[in-house]
Amino acid sequence: MTSVDPANDERRATSASVAGQLSLLDIRLTNADVKLISTSHSSPLETKWELAARVEVVSEVVAYHVSYALKASGSGRKKSPVFDISFALMLTFRRTSDKPLAIEDLQVFGAYGVVEIAHPYLREMSHNLTARMGVPPLIVEVLDPTRGSHIDPRQIGFTNNSKR
C-alpha cells in the first residue's frame, strides 16, 4: 500500500531500514494517570489525543519514551470534561548492526515504527480503563500506515548518553 505523499513513503522506508538494525528488548509502562471527572455526560464522547516521543541512546541501547494523553468531554453544548488518561511507555532496543544510525533516522523510526509498536498497548489500556470507569469503552482507531504517525519526526527529542 503506497501513499500519495512521497516524503511519507521515504520516511517509511527509513523507518523500516532502522527497524532492521534494532532488536526489541523490552516494553515498560513508566507512568499512568487516570482521572474520572464526571459520570454524567452527553453521548457520544468527543476525544482529543496527544502523542509525544523522545529517543535516548546509551551505547548499544536505544530507548524510546512515548507519552500518550487522551481527554474526553461530552458532546453537548457545555462539552464538560469526562475523563483524562495519560500513559508513558519506554521501548528499549538493542542495536544489531555496527552500521551508524543518524539522529534523523532514529527520529523517523520513533515517529513511525515505535509509535506503531506502542499503539496496541496504549489502545488496550485505554479500552480497559474506560470500561472500568463505567463510561462507554473507548476503542482507539488503528493508525493508518499510509499516513504515518501523529508525530513530526523533527519534534522527537534526542539524548546521546553514550560514553566515548
VEXNUVO-578102 format. One record per residue (C-alpha): residue number from 0; residue in three letters; x, y, z. Coordinates in steps of 0.1 Angstrom, whole numbers, plus 5000, padded with zeros to 4 digits. Each point is the difference from the previous one (the first is absolute). Layout:
% residues N
<keti><k>NUM</k><r>ALA</r><x>X</x><y>Y</y><z>Z</z></keti>
...
***
This chain:
% residues 164
<keti><k>0</k><r>MET</r><x>5000</x><y>5000</y><z>5000</z></keti>
<keti><k>1</k><r>THR</r><x>5015</x><y>5033</y><z>4990</z></keti>
<keti><k>2</k><r>SER</r><x>4991</x><y>5035</y><z>5009</z></keti>
<keti><k>3</k><r>VAL</r><x>4996</x><y>5030</y><z>4979</z></keti>
<keti><k>4</k><r>ASP</r><x>5028</x><y>5018</y><z>5020</z></keti>
<keti><k>5</k><r>PRO</r><x>5035</x><y>4991</y><z>4987</z></keti>
<keti><k>6</k><r>ALA</r><x>5015</x><y>5015</y><z>5032</z></keti>
<keti><k>7</k><r>ASN</r><x>4979</x><y>4976</y><z>5021</z></keti>
<keti><k>8</k><r>ASP</r><x>5011</x><y>4970</y><z>4979</z></keti>
<keti><k>9</k><r>GLU</r><x>5036</x><y>5010</y><z>5004</z></keti>
<keti><k>10</k><r>ARG</r><x>4996</x><y>5003</y><z>5038</z></keti>
<keti><k>11</k><r>ARG</r><x>4983</x><y>4966</y><z>5001</z></keti>
<keti><k>12</k><r>ALA</r><x>5030</x><y>4985</y><z>4981</z></keti>
<keti><k>13</k><r>THR</r><x>5024</x><y>5017</y><z>5024</z></keti>
<keti><k>14</k><r>SER</r><x>4980</x><y>4986</y><z>5030</z></keti>
<keti><k>15</k><r>ALA</r><x>5001</x><y>4965</y><z>4985</z></keti>
<keti><k>16</k><r>SER</r><x>5038</x><y>5003</y><z>4995</z></keti>
<keti><k>17</k><r>VAL</r><x>5005</x><y>5010</y><z>5036</z></keti>
<keti><k>18</k><r>ALA</r><x>4977</x><y>4973</y><z>5012</z></keti>
<keti><k>19</k><r>GLY</r><x>5022</x><y>4975</y><z>4983</z></keti>
<keti><k>20</k><r>GLN</r><x>5030</x><y>5012</y><z>5021</z></keti>
<keti><k>21</k><r>LEU</r><x>4982</x><y>4998</y><z>5034</z></keti>
<keti><k>22</k><r>SER</r><x>4986</x><y>4972</y><z>5021</z></keti>
<keti><k>23</k><r>LEU</r><x>4972</x><y>5007</y><z>5025</z></keti>
<keti><k>24</k><r>LEU</r><x>5011</x><y>4991</y><z>5035</z></keti>
<keti><k>25</k><r>ASP</r><x>4972</x><y>5014</y><z>5023</z></keti>
<keti><k>26</k><r>ILE</r><x>4968</x><y>5020</y><z>5001</z></keti>
<keti><k>27</k><r>ARG</r><x>4994</x><y>5016</y><z>5034</z></keti>
<keti><k>28</k><r>LEU</r><x>4971</x><y>5020</y><z>5014</z></keti>
<keti><k>29</k><r>THR</r><x>5018</x><y>5029</y><z>5017</z></keti>
<keti><k>30</k><r>ASN</r><x>4971</x><y>5022</y><z>5010</z></keti>
<keti><k>31</k><r>ALA</r><x>4962</x><y>4999</y><z>5001</z></keti>
<keti><k>32</k><r>ASP</r><x>4976</x><y>5026</y><z>5011</z></keti>
<keti><k>33</k><r>VAL</r><x>4962</x><y>4996</y><z>4998</z></keti>
<keti><k>34</k><r>LYS</r><x>4974</x><y>5024</y><z>5011</z></keti>
<keti><k>35</k><r>LEU</r><x>4962</x><y>4995</y><z>4998</z></keti>
<keti><k>36</k><r>ILE</r><x>4987</x><y>5036</y><z>5002</z></keti>
<keti><k>37</k><r>SER</r><x>4963</x><y>4995</y><z>4994</z></keti>
<keti><k>38</k><r>THR</r><x>4977</x><y>4970</y><z>4997</z></keti>
<keti><k>39</k><r>SER</r><x>4971</x><y>5020</y><z>4985</z></keti>
<keti><k>40</k><r>HIS</r><x>5007</x><y>5010</y><z>4964</z></keti>
<keti><k>41</k><r>SER</r><x>4984</x><y>5002</y><z>4967</z></keti>
<keti><k>42</k><r>SER</r><x>5007</x><y>4973</y><z>4974</z></keti>
<keti><k>43</k><r>PRO</r><x>5020</x><y>4996</y><z>4978</z></keti>
<keti><k>44</k><r>LEU</r><x>5032</x><y>5011</y><z>5017</z></keti>
<keti><k>45</k><r>GLU</r><x>5023</x><y>5024</y><z>4982</z></keti>
<keti><k>46</k><r>THR</r><x>5037</x><y>4990</y><z>5003</z></keti>
<keti><k>47</k><r>LYS</r><x>5032</x><y>5018</y><z>4996</z></keti>
<keti><k>48</k><r>TRP</r><x>5034</x><y>4982</y><z>4997</z></keti>
<keti><k>49</k><r>GLU</r><x>5035</x><y>5011</y><z>5006</z></keti>
<keti><k>50</k><r>LEU</r><x>5030</x><y>4979</y><z>4992</z></keti>
<keti><k>51</k><r>ALA</r><x>5037</x><y>5008</y><z>5006</z></keti>
<keti><k>52</k><r>ALA</r><x>5033</x><y>4981</y><z>4999</z></keti>
<keti><k>53</k><r>ARG</r><x>5036</x><y>5004</y><z>5007</z></keti>
<keti><k>54</k><r>VAL</r><x>5030</x><y>4977</y><z>4993</z></keti>
<keti><k>55</k><r>GLU</r><x>5030</x><y>4993</y><z>5022</z></keti>
<keti><k>56</k><r>VAL</r><x>5032</x><y>4982</y><z>4989</z></keti>
<keti><k>57</k><r>VAL</r><x>5022</x><y>4983</y><z>5026</z></keti>
<keti><k>58</k><r>SER</r><x>5028</x><y>4981</y><z>4983</z></keti>
<keti><k>59</k><r>GLU</r><x>4983</x><y>4971</y><z>4982</z></keti>
<keti><k>60</k><r>VAL</r><x>4966</x><y>5006</y><z>5015</z></keti>
<keti><k>61</k><r>VAL</r><x>4974</x><y>5023</y><z>4985</z></keti>
<keti><k>62</k><r>ALA</r><x>4971</x><y>5010</y><z>5022</z></keti>
<keti><k>63</k><r>TYR</r><x>4968</x><y>5017</y><z>4988</z></keti>
<keti><k>64</k><r>HIS</r><x>4978</x><y>5017</y><z>5025</z></keti>
<keti><k>65</k><r>VAL</r><x>4964</x><y>5004</y><z>4987</z></keti>
<keti><k>66</k><r>SER</r><x>4973</x><y>5019</y><z>5018</z></keti>
<keti><k>67</k><r>TYR</r><x>4964</x><y>4998</y><z>4990</z></keti>
<keti><k>68</k><r>ALA</r><x>4972</x><y>5022</y><z>5014</z></keti>
<keti><k>69</k><r>LEU</r><x>4963</x><y>4998</y><z>4995</z></keti>
<keti><k>70</k><r>LYS</r><x>4974</x><y>5025</y><z>5011</z></keti>
<keti><k>71</k><r>ALA</r><x>4963</x><y>4994</y><z>4995</z></keti>
<keti><k>72</k><r>SER</r><x>4970</x><y>5023</y><z>5004</z></keti>
<keti><k>73</k><r>GLY</r><x>4963</x><y>4998</y><z>4995</z></keti>
<keti><k>74</k><r>SER</r><x>4988</x><y>5010</y><z>4966</z></keti>
<keti><k>75</k><r>GLY</r><x>4973</x><y>5024</y><z>5013</z></keti>
<keti><k>76</k><r>ARG</r><x>5001</x><y>5038</y><z>5000</z></keti>
<keti><k>77</k><r>LYS</r><x>5020</x><y>5001</y><z>5032</z></keti>
<keti><k>78</k><r>LYS</r><x>5026</x><y>4974</y><z>4989</z></keti>
<keti><k>79</k><r>SER</r><x>5007</x><y>4992</y><z>5036</z></keti>
<keti><k>80</k><r>PRO</r><x>5031</x><y>4979</y><z>5007</z></keti>
<keti><k>81</k><r>VAL</r><x>4993</x><y>4963</y><z>5006</z></keti>
<keti><k>82</k><r>PHE</r><x>5035</x><y>4984</y><z>5004</z></keti>
<keti><k>83</k><r>ASP</r><x>5037</x><y>5005</y><z>4995</z></keti>
<keti><k>84</k><r>ILE</r><x>5024</x><y>4971</y><z>4994</z></keti>
<keti><k>85</k><r>SER</r><x>5037</x><y>5002</y><z>4995</z></keti>
<keti><k>86</k><r>PHE</r><x>5026</x><y>4972</y><z>4996</z></keti>
<keti><k>87</k><r>ALA</r><x>5037</x><y>4999</y><z>4995</z></keti>
<keti><k>88</k><r>LEU</r><x>5018</x><y>4970</y><z>4985</z></keti>
<keti><k>89</k><r>MET</r><x>5037</x><y>4993</y><z>4996</z></keti>
<keti><k>90</k><r>LEU</r><x>5010</x><y>4978</y><z>4971</z></keti>
<keti><k>91</k><r>THR</r><x>5035</x><y>4988</y><z>5001</z></keti>
<keti><k>92</k><r>PHE</r><x>5019</x><y>4986</y><z>4970</z></keti>
<keti><k>93</k><r>ARG</r><x>5035</x><y>4985</y><z>4996</z></keti>
<keti><k>94</k><r>ARG</r><x>5020</x><y>5009</y><z>4969</z></keti>
<keti><k>95</k><r>THR</r><x>5006</x><y>4970</y><z>4979</z></keti>
<keti><k>96</k><r>SER</r><x>5023</x><y>5016</y><z>4975</z></keti>
<keti><k>97</k><r>ASP</r><x>5032</x><y>5020</y><z>5001</z></keti>
<keti><k>98</k><r>LYS</r><x>4987</x><y>5023</y><z>4973</z></keti>
<keti><k>99</k><r>PRO</r><x>4997</x><y>5035</y><z>5014</z></keti>
<keti><k>100</k><r>LEU</r><x>4965</x><y>5013</y><z>5005</z></keti>
<keti><k>101</k><r>ALA</r><x>4994</x><y>5037</y><z>4994</z></keti>
<keti><k>102</k><r>ILE</r><x>4980</x><y>5020</y><z>5025</z></keti>
<keti><k>103</k><r>GLU</r><x>4975</x><y>5009</y><z>4973</z></keti>
<keti><k>104</k><r>ASP</r><x>4994</x><y>4963</y><z>4991</z></keti>
<keti><k>105</k><r>LEU</r><x>4995</x><y>4991</y><z>5037</z></keti>
<keti><k>106</k><r>GLN</r><x>4974</x><y>5029</y><z>5002</z></keti>
<keti><k>107</k><r>VAL</r><x>4982</x><y>4987</y><z>4969</z></keti>
<keti><k>108</k><r>PHE</r><x>4999</x><y>4965</y><z>5014</z></keti>
<keti><k>109</k><r>GLY</r><x>4986</x><y>5014</y><z>5033</z></keti>
<keti><k>110</k><r>ALA</r><x>4973</x><y>5018</y><z>4981</z></keti>
<keti><k>111</k><r>TYR</r><x>4990</x><y>4970</y><z>4979</z></keti>
<keti><k>112</k><r>GLY</r><x>5012</x><y>4967</y><z>5012</z></keti>
<keti><k>113</k><r>VAL</r><x>5001</x><y>5006</y><z>5038</z></keti>
<keti><k>114</k><r>VAL</r><x>4965</x><y>5017</y><z>5000</z></keti>
<keti><k>115</k><r>GLU</r><x>4986</x><y>4970</y><z>4981</z></keti>
<keti><k>116</k><r>ILE</r><x>5016</x><y>4975</y><z>5025</z></keti>
<keti><k>117</k><r>ALA</r><x>4987</x><y>5020</y><z>5030</z></keti>
<keti><k>118</k><r>HIS</r><x>4965</x><y>5006</y><z>4986</z></keti>
<keti><k>119</k><r>PRO</r><x>4984</x><y>4966</y><z>5008</z></keti>
<keti><k>120</k><r>TYR</r><x>5012</x><y>5003</y><z>5036</z></keti>
<keti><k>121</k><r>LEU</r><x>4986</x><y>5035</y><z>5004</z></keti>
<keti><k>122</k><r>ARG</r><x>4968</x><y>4990</y><z>4982</z></keti>
<keti><k>123</k><r>GLU</r><x>4994</x><y>4970</y><z>5023</z></keti>
<keti><k>124</k><r>MET</r><x>5007</x><y>5021</y><z>5032</z></keti>
<keti><k>125</k><r>SER</r><x>4976</x><y>5028</y><z>4988</z></keti>
<keti><k>126</k><r>HIS</r><x>4973</x><y>4975</y><z>4992</z></keti>
<keti><k>127</k><r>ASN</r><x>5004</x><y>4981</y><z>5033</z></keti>
<keti><k>128</k><r>LEU</r><x>5000</x><y>5031</y><z>5022</z></keti>
<keti><k>129</k><r>THR</r><x>4971</x><y>5017</y><z>4983</z></keti>
<keti><k>130</k><r>ALA</r><x>4979</x><y>4969</y><z>5005</z></keti>
<keti><k>131</k><r>ARG</r><x>5010</x><y>4998</y><z>5036</z></keti>
<keti><k>132</k><r>MET</r><x>4991</x><y>5036</y><z>5005</z></keti>
<keti><k>133</k><r>GLY</r><x>4964</x><y>4993</y><z>4990</z></keti>
<keti><k>134</k><r>VAL</r><x>5001</x><y>5021</y><z>4969</z></keti>
<keti><k>135</k><r>PRO</r><x>4996</x><y>4985</y><z>4965</z></keti>
<keti><k>136</k><r>PRO</r><x>5031</x><y>4979</y><z>4993</z></keti>
<keti><k>137</k><r>LEU</r><x>5022</x><y>5021</y><z>4977</z></keti>
<keti><k>138</k><r>ILE</r><x>5014</x><y>4983</y><z>4969</z></keti>
<keti><k>139</k><r>VAL</r><x>5029</x><y>5019</y><z>4987</z></keti>
<keti><k>140</k><r>GLU</r><x>5003</x><y>4998</y><z>4962</z></keti>
<keti><k>141</k><r>VAL</r><x>5029</x><y>4982</y><z>4985</z></keti>
<keti><k>142</k><r>LEU</r><x>5027</x><y>5023</y><z>4986</z></keti>
<keti><k>143</k><r>ASP</r><x>4998</x><y>5002</y><z>4962</z></keti>
<keti><k>144</k><r>PRO</r><x>5033</x><y>4988</y><z>4986</z></keti>
<keti><k>145</k><r>THR</r><x>4997</x><y>5023</y><z>4970</z></keti>
<keti><k>146</k><r>ARG</r><x>4997</x><y>5031</y><z>5021</z></keti>
<keti><k>147</k><r>GLY</r><x>5029</x><y>4994</y><z>5024</z></keti>
<keti><k>148</k><r>SER</r><x>4996</x><y>5009</y><z>5036</z></keti>
<keti><k>149</k><r>HIS</r><x>4988</x><y>5031</y><z>5017</z></keti>
<keti><k>150</k><r>ILE</r><x>5035</x><y>5011</y><z>5008</z></keti>
<keti><k>151</k><r>ASP</r><x>5023</x><y>5020</y><z>4977</z></keti>
<keti><k>152</k><r>PRO</r><x>5034</x><y>4982</y><z>5002</z></keti>
<keti><k>153</k><r>ARG</r><x>5017</x><y>5034</y><z>5005</z></keti>
<keti><k>154</k><r>GLN</r><x>4981</x><y>5004</y><z>5033</z></keti>
<keti><k>155</k><r>ILE</r><x>5014</x><y>4969</y><z>5016</z></keti>
<keti><k>156</k><r>GLY</r><x>5026</x><y>5009</y><z>5026</z></keti>
<keti><k>157</k><r>PHE</r><x>5034</x><y>4984</y><z>4999</z></keti>
<keti><k>158</k><r>THR</r><x>5025</x><y>4992</y><z>5028</z></keti>
<keti><k>159</k><r>ASN</r><x>5033</x><y>4983</y><z>4995</z></keti>
<keti><k>160</k><r>ASN</r><x>5013</x><y>4986</y><z>5032</z></keti>
<keti><k>161</k><r>SER</r><x>5026</x><y>4977</y><z>4984</z></keti>
<keti><k>162</k><r>LYS</r><x>5035</x><y>5001</y><z>5016</z></keti>
<keti><k>163</k><r>ARG</r><x>5027</x><y>5006</y><z>4974</z></keti>
***
